[in-house]
């Protein structure tokens, strides 16, 4: 009995620290939002990774089924965990049409130790939508009728995210070998920054990377879709400091000392 009581006390004491990823509080399962300004809130789910190990996030409002082929993102928002566990978003009425329990939220959060976790809300409805639900999404809504569950969580946080909590450890090296422009997902990986040499001996200079096509923007660009954060590979370069044992040079004397004394004010 005493052992059981002690165990219960220990679990209760540790429970505030058993933190996890995102669980949506609002919108509620089966609830109805009105197009326009809406409040999105979430809490710790109790499943790793801890919210303290997550940095930036992006939220997409999805309509349709639980697969990529049967769902469409109609708008998106971005922020970071430092700002708290809530966000006020604006849903354009013309972005889609009526769909009973056809909407859900997709939140992609970048982990500070590498990788990302994607959480989904339960299904809900939005009143006042004046647009049209895309055909593929409409079929997905019909196939999901009777269920309030969104897709399952996708956790691709690197294995060292839990063991190095808060240490900012780098993710595995393979991610950094993929050219930046060919990477997908909410987390991008930049290679280790080179260390400049002590001497410049090269006479002919060539670019480190091949050139790519560029289109000049002539109007304001929309927010980047899906990109949450960029992680740069940890630097392995190190230096060793040694003591300078040389005796200090004596101060100037004679005319030089007189000259320098003029500037002491």
C-alpha distance (Angstrom), angle and dihedral (degrees) to the residues before:
residue distance angle dihedral
X1 . . .
X2 3.82 . .
X3 3.80 91.2 .
X4 3.81 90.4 50.6
X5 3.81 91.3 49.7
X6 3.79 91.6 49.4
X7 3.81 91.0 49.4
X8 3.79 91.5 50.0
X9 3.80 90.4 50.2
X10 3.81 91.7 48.8
X11 3.80 93.2 50.1
X12 3.80 90.7 48.8
X13 3.79 90.6 49.9
X14 3.78 93.9 49.9
X15 3.82 97.9 41.0
X16 3.83 95.5 88.9
X17 3.82 88.1 60.3
X18 3.81 96.5 49.2
X19 3.77 92.1 94.8
X20 3.77 126.9 168.0
X21 3.77 145.5 174.5
X22 3.80 129.8 -67.7
X23 3.79 127.6 -43.5
X24 3.80 115.0 176.3
X25 3.81 117.1 -127.8
X26 3.80 98.5 179.0
X27 2.93 133.8 62.6
X28 3.79 89.4 46.0
X29 3.79 123.7 -138.8
X30 3.80 109.7 -83.4
X31 3.80 91.9 4.0
X32 3.79 128.1 132.1
X33 3.79 127.6 -124.2
X34 3.79 125.9 -167.7
X35 3.80 119.1 -124.4
X36 3.79 111.9 -103.1
X37 3.80 126.1 43.6
X38 3.81 112.5 11.2
X39 3.80 133.9 172.9
X40 3.81 119.1 -126.2
X41 3.81 117.8 -166.5
X42 3.77 133.2 175.0
X43 3.80 140.6 176.7
X44 3.77 140.1 -160.0
X45 3.80 110.6 -68.8
X46 3.80 96.5 -156.1
X47 3.81 90.8 -119.2
X48 3.81 122.5 110.1
X49 2.98 136.4 -70.8
X50 3.79 99.4 64.1
X51 3.78 118.0 -127.9
X52 3.82 87.1 -118.9
X53 3.83 87.9 64.7
X54 3.80 93.1 54.7
X55 3.79 123.6 86.4
X56 3.79 126.4 174.1
X57 3.78 123.0 12.4
X58 3.77 141.0 -169.9
X59 3.79 125.1 -155.1
X60 3.78 122.5 -155.9
X61 3.78 123.7 -166.4
X62 3.79 104.9 -135.8
X63 3.79 130.2 -163.9
X64 3.79 123.9 -168.3
X65 3.78 136.6 30.1
X66 3.78 132.6 -19.4
X67 3.80 97.2 -92.5
X68 3.79 132.4 75.2
X69 3.80 90.5 -116.6
X70 3.81 93.8 55.0
X71 3.81 101.5 38.5
X72 3.80 135.0 70.8
X73 3.81 130.5 -163.4
X74 3.80 107.5 -132.5
X75 3.82 98.7 -179.0
X76 3.80 139.7 -5.6
X77 3.79 141.5 -154.1
X78 3.82 133.5 -165.2
X79 3.80 137.3 -155.2
X80 3.80 142.8 127.0
X81 3.79 138.0 -98.4
X82 3.80 92.1 -114.2
X83 3.80 88.6 71.1
X84 3.82 91.3 63.5
X85 3.79 137.8 -107.0
X86 3.79 99.5 -58.9
X87 3.78 140.1 64.9
X88 3.79 134.6 -173.5
X89 3.79 109.7 -138.8
X90 3.78 134.7 -178.4
X91 3.80 119.0 -131.8
X92 3.83 112.5 -160.3
X93 3.80 109.9 -132.8
X94 3.81 92.3 -141.7
X95 3.82 94.4 52.5
X96 3.82 93.5 89.8
X97 3.77 143.2 -18.6
X98 3.81 139.3 -103.4
X99 3.82 113.9 -55.9
X100 3.79 119.8 165.3
X101 3.81 106.9 -132.8
X102 3.78 86.8 -16.8
X103 3.80 97.3 124.5
X104 3.80 131.9 79.3
X105 3.81 137.8 159.9
X106 3.79 125.2 -111.6
X107 3.82 113.9 -159.1
X108 3.81 119.3 -169.5
X109 3.81 113.1 -166.5
X110 3.80 124.8 -172.9
X111 3.81 117.1 -137.3
X112 3.79 118.2 -135.5
X113 3.82 89.6 -132.6
X114 3.80 94.8 51.6
X115 3.78 136.7 -78.9
X116 3.77 128.3 48.4
X117 3.78 143.1 -108.4
X118 3.80 124.1 -138.3
X119 3.80 118.0 -154.0
X120 3.79 127.4 -174.2
X121 3.78 131.3 -154.9
X122 3.77 126.7 -135.4
X123 3.79 117.7 -91.2
X124 3.79 122.3 -84.8
X125 3.81 141.7 164.0
X126 3.81 131.5 -112.3
X127 3.79 120.8 -148.5
X128 3.79 123.7 -151.4
X129 3.81 96.5 35.6
X130 3.80 108.1 151.2
X131 3.81 101.7 -179.7
X132 3.80 132.4 79.6
X133 3.80 127.2 -88.7
X134 3.84 108.8 -124.2
X135 3.81 112.0 -106.7
X136 3.82 95.8 -116.5
X137 3.80 90.7 48.2
X138 3.81 92.2 47.9
X139 3.80 89.3 55.6
X140 3.81 89.0 49.7
X141 3.80 91.5 51.8
X142 3.80 90.6 51.3
X143 3.81 91.5 49.1
X144 3.81 90.8 50.9
X145 3.81 95.3 48.6
X146 3.79 112.2 136.3
X147 3.82 94.5 25.9
X148 3.78 127.1 94.6
X149 3.80 95.0 -171.6
X150 3.78 120.9 111.6
X151 3.82 123.6 -154.9
X152 3.81 120.3 -57.4
X153 3.81 120.5 -92.3
X154 3.82 115.1 -88.6
X155 3.82 110.0 -147.8
X156 3.80 114.8 -173.4
X157 3.80 97.7 154.3
X158 3.81 110.4 143.1
X159 3.79 117.5 -101.9
X160 3.79 93.7 -110.3
X161 3.80 93.2 59.4
X162 3.80 93.3 92.5
X163 3.78 99.1 37.0
X164 3.79 94.2 49.1
X165 3.76 98.3 40.9
X166 3.75 109.6 178.9
X167 3.81 93.5 -5.8
X168 3.79 95.0 109.4
X169 3.82 91.2 -131.7
X170 3.75 116.0 178.2
X171 3.78 123.3 -105.6
X172 3.79 120.8 -115.7
X173 3.78 116.8 -61.1
X174 3.81 98.5 -116.2
X175 3.81 93.7 74.9
X176 3.79 91.3 59.5
X177 3.81 93.3 55.9
X178 3.82 92.4 65.0
X179 3.83 112.2 92.7
X180 3.79 109.5 -106.6
X181 3.80 94.1 -121.6
X182 3.81 91.9 54.1
X183 3.81 95.9 52.8
X184 3.80 121.6 105.5
X185 3.78 133.3 -166.2
X186 3.78 133.3 54.5
X187 3.81 95.9 -66.5
X188 3.81 120.4 65.6
X189 3.80 124.0 -164.9
X190 3.81 124.1 -143.0
X191 3.83 120.8 -164.0
X192 3.78 123.8 -113.1
X193 3.78 112.7 -73.9
X194 3.84 112.1 -112.0
X195 3.80 121.3 -116.4
X196 3.82 114.2 -125.5
X197 3.82 114.2 -118.1
X198 3.79 123.6 -117.0
X199 3.80 90.6 -116.5
X200 3.80 133.7 31.1
X201 3.79 107.3 -134.5
X202 3.79 101.8 154.5
X203 3.79 115.9 106.8
X204 3.82 101.1 -178.1
X205 3.79 116.7 51.4
X206 3.81 125.4 -153.7
X207 3.84 129.7 178.1
X208 3.80 117.3 -95.3
X209 3.82 90.2 -135.8
X210 3.81 133.4 30.6
X211 3.78 119.0 -98.1
X212 3.80 121.3 -100.2
X213 3.78 136.0 -156.8
X214 3.79 116.4 -87.5
X215 3.79 128.8 -160.6
X216 3.80 115.3 -163.1
X217 3.81 112.5 -129.7
X218 3.80 112.0 -127.8
X219 3.81 96.5 178.4
X220 3.80 134.9 34.6
X221 3.80 110.5 -67.6
X222 3.82 121.4 -130.5
X223 3.83 118.6 -113.9
X224 3.81 115.0 -78.9
X225 3.78 109.1 -92.6
X226 3.78 117.7 -128.4
X227 3.82 99.4 -9.9
X228 3.80 108.5 121.8
X229 3.79 105.8 164.3
X230 3.80 144.9 -17.7
X231 3.81 121.9 -128.4
X232 3.81 119.0 -157.6
X233 3.79 118.5 -149.3
X234 3.81 112.6 -102.3
X235 3.79 115.4 -100.3
X236 3.83 115.8 -111.0
X237 3.80 95.0 -173.7
X238 3.80 113.8 112.3
X239 3.79 137.2 177.5
X240 3.79 133.1 -149.2
X241 3.79 118.4 -141.4
X242 3.80 121.2 -149.2
X243 3.77 130.9 -170.0
X244 3.78 117.9 -101.6
X245 3.81 102.3 -127.7
X246 3.81 96.1 -178.1
X247 3.78 114.3 120.1
X248 3.80 114.3 -111.2
X249 3.79 116.2 -100.9
X250 3.77 115.2 -108.7
X251 3.77 117.3 -107.2
X252 3.80 120.9 -96.8
X253 3.80 119.2 -82.9
X254 3.76 137.5 -166.4
X255 3.78 119.5 13.8
X256 3.83 92.9 -5.9
X257 3.79 90.8 55.8
X258 3.81 90.3 50.1
X259 3.79 90.8 48.4
X260 3.79 93.8 50.8
X261 3.79 92.3 46.0
X262 3.79 88.3 64.4
X263 3.81 89.3 70.0
X264 3.79 99.7 47.5
X265 3.79 92.3 101.7
